[in-house]
Amino acid sequence: MNYKTKLNHVQQLFTKQQYDQLIENSKNPDQDHAPVVKFFNPRGAATWLISELDGPVFSLSVAFGLCDLGMGSPELGYVSLDELVGIGYVERDLHFKGIKPMSEYAADARARGAILV
């Protein structure tokens, strides 16, 4: 996948409203934000709930959230959007609404061994 294709795909990961909220959340990193967007791999078991975005989408952006690669150990951490795009099969859940703080999603996911929302 060439850089221009990657760039277009990264820009399509978020709506403008989601992007703005992710950037705003990153200004208050000590707050327990609700996730803004959910990504998943329709060809696998990976799921990501993202609450913050550091840096512009046009470079190697890093997002913070709950990451579940489908191996039974979801964890809070940082993920490179460039790496997500590199997977090639990442989609945004169009119906997801973050309704509780990330810490609650993390506790539920750890107890179940997976993100189940």
Secondary structure, 3 states (H helix, E strand, C coil): CCHHHHHHHHHCCCCHHHHHHHHHHHCCCCCCCCCCEEEECCCCCCEEEEEEEECCCCCCCEEEEEEECCCCCCEEEEEEHHHHHHHCCCEECCCCCCCCCHHHHHHHHHHHCCCCC
